[in-house]
Amino acid sequence: MKKNVRMVLLGELILFIVIFLFNLMIGSWGLSALSWFLDIPSLLLIVMVLIPGLIIMGEWKNFVRAFSVGINRYSLLELKNIIGAVAAAQKLTIYGALFAIIISGILLMGSLDTPSTIGPDLAVCFLSGFYAVILEFLLLPLKLNAERKMNEEMDFEDEP
């Protein structure tokens, strides 16, 4: 069964949004709590670690290729490089989130004299981890698709 990774990513994104909105709606806060999950500086910090990190390592081109693995034909070496690029992106996402969590934690500790801000500041710390989980949720199918395609290519080459 041939799957297009873009459709898998779209399906995962729709599933995530439906589950997220369902959880908001069954809670007592409703959609007004949606703004609690938006923290642009944390998201930018993760992206500012991810994209330049991939460019510096020379993996950006292979990472972009991961989105077209099911569409374009790649050699085994190219597939191996794509898998490595997605793995690097996964690690950089985690490191970026940890960096954002540490920065948010330091800022939280600096404002302990005002107890009314502890809750919102702590929520910002958690949002960085939340964003990393979302990105990992989207990166995992890219890696699995490339690994599956590499296995198919290896099986195809082994057949007499």
Buried (B, 14 or more C-beta within 10 A) or exposed (E): EEEEBBEBBEEBEEEBEEEEEEEBEEEEEEEEEEEEEEBEEBBEBBBEBBBEBBEEBEBBEBBEBBBBBBEEEBEEEBBBBBBBBBBBBBEBBBBBBBBBBEBBBEEBEEEEEEEEEEEEBEBBBBBBBBBBBBBBBBBBBBBBBBBBBBEEBEEEEEEE
